[in-house]
Amino acid sequence: MGKRKPEISDDIAGDETQSAVLDRPTIPPVDEAAERAALERQPTLTKPPGSLGRLEDLAVALAGLTGDDRPDLADATVVVAAGDHGVVDRGVSAYPQAATRAMLENFLNGGAAVNAIADAVGAETLVVDAGISGDPVPDALAVRIGAGTNDASRGPAMTRSDAVDAVEAGVRIAASEAELAGTDVVALGEMGIGNTTIASAVTAALTDASPAETTGYGTGIDDDELAHKVRVVEDALAANGIDAGTGDSTGTLDAGTGDSADTHDALDVLARVGGFEIGVLAGVALGSAADRTPVVVDGVISGAAALLADAIDPAVRPYLLPSHAGAEPAHAIQLDALDLEPLFEYDLRLGEGTGACLALPIYRAACATHREMATFADIGLGRDG
């Protein structure tokens, strides 16, 4: 499934559409020398060639990303970004908006699923308030773009300047010595009541899928509520002049340069139907890639952020690593659009970064076997025995 440039009507866009330009970081290409050295090392290890299957491919890929022919992903951080969404007023979730704040506090107190899994796999947890309703939550890293977005089903969720601020806040988090310095791998996580609705809209806008294809049950709504949720996603796209689901694939979106008043780019999609936390996570992905730090994508919300990051700068794509095959239908569409093959399928739909954290031991095992195994020469054997 290809991506396409969304058609956005000029009367919705207004003069503000191109008034804010993203200052995005430079992402280096894959280090071909490190990748080649890792590829040449694999046949020398004490195992039949290819016997570790996909672990071998992952180790070689990680060598190219990190620039280290024997990579080590010892230090991992899951970034859990939270934001609220005005679309909740349309009754798209089984939970009230207040649950976002309660869960953000739960993350900070170590009581959430992602805390337990992160602890189990040895990952740090960074909790970010990207813009929840009400006052800031003490102890969360506050990069608040606003106190929740507007209702995207009735017009733009935010201004373009807000969209730029959200992405740039994520880039700064990735670049900050106080936040992610020394981290070898970043996992993307999120929280925000109503954000599966928003992720469905973003996915429909950035691919050729229809709202009916991208919208799922989210927090556990029933069939009637799902039909209503699909209509709300359709309303969000229509209210913002985004023509999605035509199957008219025209390739990668423009990268947010704002050079032309006739260009409707990925930042427009974020501004019209996105969420603050999705923009921040997209920025974290871009900033991490600029530092040669791989990024593990979680479920449908971080998948929307990954789609957005890729639309802003396709150079990020090699640095986006899959985790699980999520239960939400948009997730499969996102993974397909990004050419990502999931590592496992556990019927996860929680988000928070839980699936991304579960994938970390697999990536670490790929690195460990590649780095620590003896070679045939080490044990005095030739390949022919």
C-alpha positions as CSV (number, residue, x, y, z in Angstrom):
1,M,0.0,0.0,0.0
2,G,1.6,3.3,-1.1
3,K,1.4,6.6,0.6
4,R,-0.1,9.6,-1.2
5,K,-0.3,13.3,-0.9
6,P,-3.6,14.2,0.8
7,E,-5.8,16.6,-1.0
8,I,-6.6,19.5,1.4
9,S,-8.9,22.3,0.4
10,D,-7.4,25.8,0.3
11,D,-10.4,27.3,2.1
12,I,-9.7,25.1,5.1
13,A,-5.9,25.6,4.9
14,G,-5.9,29.4,5.2
15,D,-2.8,31.6,5.2
16,E,-1.5,30.0,8.4
17,T,-0.9,26.6,6.7
18,Q,2.6,27.4,5.4
19,S,3.5,30.1,7.9
20,A,5.5,27.8,10.2
21,V,8.4,25.8,8.9
22,L,9.9,22.8,10.6
23,D,13.6,22.9,11.5
24,R,14.3,19.2,11.3
25,P,17.6,17.5,12.0
26,T,19.8,15.9,9.4
27,I,19.5,12.1,9.5
28,P,22.6,10.2,8.4
29,P,22.4,7.4,5.9
30,V,23.0,3.8,6.9
31,D,26.7,3.1,7.6
32,E,27.5,0.7,4.7
33,A,30.9,-0.1,6.0
34,A,29.6,-1.2,9.4
35,E,26.8,-3.1,7.8
36,R,29.2,-4.9,5.4
37,A,31.6,-5.8,8.3
38,A,28.7,-7.2,10.3
39,L,27.5,-9.2,7.2
40,E,31.0,-10.6,6.7
41,R,31.3,-11.6,10.4
42,Q,28.1,-13.7,10.4
43,P,29.4,-16.6,8.4
44,T,32.5,-16.9,10.7
45,L,30.4,-17.5,13.9
46,T,30.1,-21.0,15.4
47,K,26.7,-21.9,13.8
48,P,25.5,-23.1,10.4
49,P,25.0,-20.1,8.1
50,G,21.5,-18.7,8.5
51,S,20.6,-20.9,11.5
52,L,19.7,-17.9,13.7
53,G,17.3,-16.8,11.0
54,R,16.0,-13.3,11.3
55,L,18.2,-12.5,14.3
56,E,21.1,-12.4,11.9
57,D,19.4,-9.9,9.6
58,L,18.5,-7.7,12.6
59,A,22.1,-7.7,13.8
60,V,23.4,-6.6,10.4
61,A,20.7,-3.9,10.1
62,L,21.5,-2.6,13.6
63,A,25.2,-2.4,12.7
64,G,24.4,-0.2,9.8
65,L,22.1,2.0,11.8
66,T,24.4,2.5,14.8
67,G,27.7,2.6,12.8
68,D,29.1,-0.1,15.0
69,D,29.8,-3.5,13.4
70,R,29.2,-5.2,16.8
71,P,26.3,-3.1,18.2
72,D,25.1,-3.2,21.8
73,L,21.7,-2.0,22.8
74,A,22.3,-2.2,26.5
75,D,20.7,1.2,27.4
76,A,17.1,1.5,26.4
77,T,14.4,4.2,27.1
78,V,10.7,4.1,26.4
79,V,9.3,7.6,25.9
80,V,5.7,7.7,26.9
81,A,4.1,10.9,25.6
82,A,0.6,11.9,26.7
83,G,-1.9,14.2,25.1
84,D,-5.7,14.9,25.2
85,H,-8.0,15.2,22.3
86,G,-11.1,17.4,21.8
87,V,-12.7,14.6,19.7
88,V,-13.5,12.8,22.9
89,D,-16.6,15.1,23.1
90,R,-18.0,13.0,20.2
91,G,-18.3,9.9,22.4
92,V,-15.6,7.8,20.7
93,S,-14.1,6.2,23.8
94,A,-15.4,4.0,26.6
95,Y,-13.3,6.0,29.0
96,P,-13.6,9.7,30.1
97,Q,-10.9,12.2,29.3
98,A,-9.9,12.4,32.9
99,A,-8.4,8.9,32.5
100,T,-5.4,10.5,30.6
101,R,-4.3,12.5,33.6
102,A,-4.9,9.5,36.0
103,M,-2.8,7.2,33.8
104,L,-0.1,9.9,33.4
105,E,0.2,9.9,37.2
106,N,0.1,6.1,37.2
107,F,3.1,6.1,34.9
108,L,5.0,8.4,37.2
109,N,4.2,6.2,40.2
110,G,5.3,3.1,38.4
111,G,2.0,1.4,38.4
112,A,1.2,0.9,34.7
113,A,1.8,-2.1,32.5
114,V,4.6,-0.3,30.6
115,N,6.4,0.3,33.9
116,A,6.2,-3.4,34.8
117,I,7.4,-4.5,31.3
118,A,10.1,-1.8,31.1
119,D,11.4,-2.9,34.5
120,A,11.4,-6.5,33.4
121,V,13.4,-5.8,30.2
122,G,15.7,-3.2,31.8
123,A,14.5,-0.1,30.1
124,E,14.1,3.4,31.6
125,T,10.8,5.2,31.3
126,L,10.5,8.8,30.4
127,V,7.0,10.3,30.9
128,V,6.2,13.4,28.8
129,D,3.2,15.7,29.1
130,A,2.7,16.8,25.5
131,G,-0.5,18.5,26.2
132,I,-3.1,17.0,28.5
133,S,-6.3,18.8,29.7
134,G,-5.9,20.9,32.8
135,D,-2.8,21.8,34.7
136,P,0.6,20.2,34.2
137,V,1.3,17.0,36.1
138,P,4.1,17.3,38.5
139,D,7.3,15.3,37.7
140,A,6.3,14.7,34.1
141,L,8.6,16.2,31.5
142,A,6.4,19.1,30.3
143,V,6.6,20.1,26.7
144,R,2.9,21.1,26.7
145,I,1.8,22.5,23.3
146,G,-1.6,23.2,24.8
147,A,-4.2,21.8,27.2
148,G,-5.5,19.2,24.7
149,T,-6.3,19.7,21.1
150,N,-9.5,21.0,19.5
151,D,-12.1,18.6,18.2
152,A,-10.7,17.5,14.9
153,S,-14.1,16.4,13.7
154,R,-15.2,20.0,13.6
155,G,-12.1,21.7,12.3
156,P,-8.3,21.8,12.7
157,A,-7.1,20.1,15.9
158,M,-4.3,22.7,16.2
159,T,-2.5,25.4,14.3
160,R,0.4,24.7,12.0
161,S,2.7,26.5,14.5
162,D,1.5,24.1,17.2
163,A,2.3,21.1,14.9
164,V,5.8,22.5,14.3
165,D,6.2,23.0,18.1
166,A,5.1,19.5,18.8
167,V,7.6,17.9,16.4
168,E,10.4,20.2,17.4
169,A,9.8,19.4,21.1
170,G,10.2,15.7,20.3
171,V,13.5,16.4,18.5
172,R,14.7,18.4,21.5
173,I,13.9,15.5,23.8
174,A,15.9,13.2,21.7
175,A,18.8,15.6,21.6
176,S,18.8,16.5,25.2
177,E,21.7,15.3,27.4
178,A,19.3,15.3,30.4
179,E,16.7,13.1,28.7
180,L,18.1,10.6,26.3
181,A,21.8,11.0,26.3
182,G,23.6,7.6,26.2
183,T,20.5,5.7,25.2
184,D,21.2,3.0,22.6
185,V,17.6,2.4,21.5
186,V,14.4,4.3,22.0
187,A,10.9,2.7,22.3
188,L,7.9,4.9,21.5
189,G,4.9,4.8,23.9
190,E,1.8,7.0,24.5
191,M,-1.3,7.8,26.4
192,G,-4.4,9.8,25.5
193,I,-8.1,9.0,25.6
194,G,-9.5,9.3,22.1
195,N,-6.1,8.8,20.4
196,T,-7.0,5.7,18.5
197,T,-9.6,7.8,16.7
198,I,-6.9,10.4,15.9
199,A,-4.4,7.7,14.8
200,S,-7.1,6.3,12.5
201,A,-7.6,9.7,10.9
202,V,-3.8,10.3,10.5
203,T,-3.4,6.9,9.0
204,A,-6.2,7.5,6.5
205,A,-4.7,10.9,5.6
206,L,-1.2,9.5,5.0
207,T,-2.1,6.3,3.2
208,D,-4.7,5.4,0.6
209,A,-6.8,3.6,3.2
210,S,-10.4,4.6,4.1
211,P,-11.6,5.5,7.6
212,A,-13.6,2.2,7.6
213,E,-10.3,0.4,7.1
214,T,-8.3,2.3,9.6
215,T,-10.7,2.5,12.5
216,G,-10.9,-0.2,15.2
217,Y,-12.5,-0.8,18.6
218,G,-9.8,1.0,20.6
219,T,-10.6,0.9,24.3
220,G,-13.4,-1.7,23.9
221,I,-16.4,-0.1,22.3
222,D,-19.2,-2.2,20.7
223,D,-20.2,-2.5,17.1
224,D,-22.6,0.4,17.1
225,E,-20.0,2.6,18.8
226,L,-17.5,1.5,16.2
227,A,-19.8,2.6,13.4
228,H,-20.1,6.0,15.1
229,K,-16.3,6.2,15.5
230,V,-15.8,5.6,11.8
231,R,-18.3,8.4,11.1
232,V,-16.3,10.7,13.4
233,V,-13.1,9.9,11.6
234,E,-14.9,10.6,8.3
235,D,-16.1,13.9,9.8
236,A,-12.6,14.9,10.8
237,L,-11.2,14.3,7.4
238,A,-14.1,16.1,5.7
239,A,-14.1,19.0,8.1
240,N,-10.4,19.6,7.3
241,G,-10.6,19.1,3.6
242,I,-8.6,15.9,3.5
243,D,-9.7,13.5,0.8
244,A,-8.6,10.1,2.1
245,G,-9.3,6.6,0.9
246,T,-9.4,7.2,-2.8
247,G,-6.6,4.7,-3.6
248,D,-4.8,7.5,-5.5
249,S,-1.2,6.8,-4.5
250,T,1.2,9.5,-5.5
251,G,4.2,8.7,-3.3
252,T,5.8,10.3,-0.3
253,L,4.4,13.5,1.2
254,D,6.3,16.7,1.0
255,A,8.7,17.1,3.9
256,G,7.4,20.2,5.7
257,T,9.6,22.8,4.1
258,G,6.7,25.2,3.5
259,D,8.4,26.4,0.3
260,S,5.2,26.5,-1.7
261,A,1.8,27.9,-0.8
262,D,0.3,25.1,-3.0
263,T,2.0,22.4,-1.1
264,H,0.0,20.5,1.6
265,D,2.5,18.5,3.7
266,A,2.7,16.1,6.6
267,L,2.6,19.0,9.1
268,D,-0.8,20.0,7.7
269,V,-2.1,16.5,8.5
270,L,-0.8,16.8,12.0
271,A,-2.3,20.2,12.5
272,R,-5.7,19.3,11.1
273,V,-6.3,15.8,12.6
274,G,-3.3,15.0,14.7
275,G,-2.5,15.0,18.4
276,F,0.2,16.7,20.4
277,E,1.6,13.4,21.6
278,I,1.8,12.0,18.0
279,G,3.7,15.1,16.9
280,V,6.1,14.8,19.8
281,L,6.8,11.1,19.2
282,A,7.4,11.8,15.5
283,G,10.0,14.4,16.6
284,V,11.6,11.9,19.0
285,A,11.9,9.5,16.1
286,L,13.5,12.1,13.9
287,G,15.8,13.3,16.6
288,S,16.9,9.8,17.6
289,A,17.6,8.9,14.0
290,A,19.8,12.0,13.6
291,D,21.9,10.6,16.5
292,R,22.0,7.0,14.9
293,T,19.7,5.7,17.6
294,P,17.2,3.1,16.5
295,V,13.5,3.6,17.3
296,V,11.2,0.7,18.1
297,V,7.6,1.4,17.1
298,D,4.8,0.2,19.3
299,G,1.2,0.1,18.4
300,V,-1.3,2.1,16.3
301,I,-0.6,5.5,18.0
302,S,3.2,5.4,17.7
303,G,2.7,3.8,14.3
304,A,0.8,7.0,13.3
305,A,3.8,9.0,14.7
306,A,6.2,6.8,12.6
307,L,4.1,7.4,9.5
308,L,4.3,11.2,10.2
309,A,8.0,11.1,10.8
310,D,8.6,9.2,7.5
311,A,6.4,11.7,5.7
312,I,8.4,14.6,7.1
313,D,11.7,13.0,6.2
314,P,12.0,9.6,4.5
315,A,15.6,9.3,5.7
316,V,14.1,8.2,9.1
317,R,12.6,5.0,7.7
318,P,15.6,2.6,8.2
319,Y,15.8,3.7,11.9
320,L,12.2,2.7,12.5
321,L,12.1,-0.9,13.9
322,P,9.0,-3.0,14.3
323,S,7.7,-4.7,17.4
324,H,4.4,-6.4,17.4
325,A,1.4,-6.8,15.1
326,G,-1.2,-4.7,16.9
327,A,-4.9,-5.6,17.1
328,E,-6.0,-2.2,15.7
329,P,-6.6,-2.4,11.9
330,A,-4.7,0.8,11.2
331,H,-1.6,-0.8,12.6
332,A,-1.2,-3.4,9.8
333,I,-1.8,-0.5,7.3
334,Q,1.0,1.5,9.0
335,L,3.4,-1.4,9.1
336,D,2.8,-2.1,5.4
337,A,3.3,1.5,4.4
338,L,6.6,1.6,6.3
339,D,7.7,-1.8,5.0
340,L,8.0,-3.1,8.6
341,E,7.6,-6.8,9.4
342,P,6.4,-7.3,13.0
343,L,8.4,-9.6,15.3
344,F,5.5,-11.1,17.1
345,E,1.7,-11.0,17.5
346,Y,0.3,-11.1,21.0
347,D,-3.1,-9.4,20.3
348,L,-1.9,-6.3,22.1
349,R,-4.0,-3.1,22.0
350,L,-2.9,-1.3,25.2
351,G,-0.3,1.0,23.7
352,E,1.9,2.8,26.3
353,G,5.0,1.3,24.6
354,T,4.3,-2.2,26.0
355,G,4.8,-4.0,22.7
356,A,7.9,-2.0,21.9
357,C,9.4,-2.8,25.3
358,L,8.7,-6.5,24.7
359,A,10.6,-6.4,21.5
360,L,13.8,-5.0,23.1
361,P,15.1,-8.4,24.3
362,I,14.8,-9.7,20.7
363,Y,16.9,-6.9,19.4
364,R,19.4,-7.2,22.2
365,A,19.6,-11.0,21.6
366,A,20.3,-10.3,17.9
367,C,23.2,-8.0,18.9
368,A,24.5,-10.3,21.7
369,T,24.7,-13.4,19.5
370,H,26.4,-11.4,16.7
371,R,28.8,-9.7,19.2
372,E,29.6,-12.4,21.7
373,M,29.6,-15.7,19.8
374,A,33.0,-17.3,19.1
375,T,34.2,-17.7,15.6
376,F,35.3,-21.0,14.0
377,A,38.8,-19.6,14.1
378,D,38.5,-18.9,17.8
379,I,37.9,-22.6,18.5
380,G,40.4,-23.9,16.0
381,L,38.0,-25.1,13.4
382,G,37.6,-24.3,9.7
383,R,34.2,-24.0,8.2
384,D,34.6,-27.5,6.7
385,G,35.1,-29.0,10.2
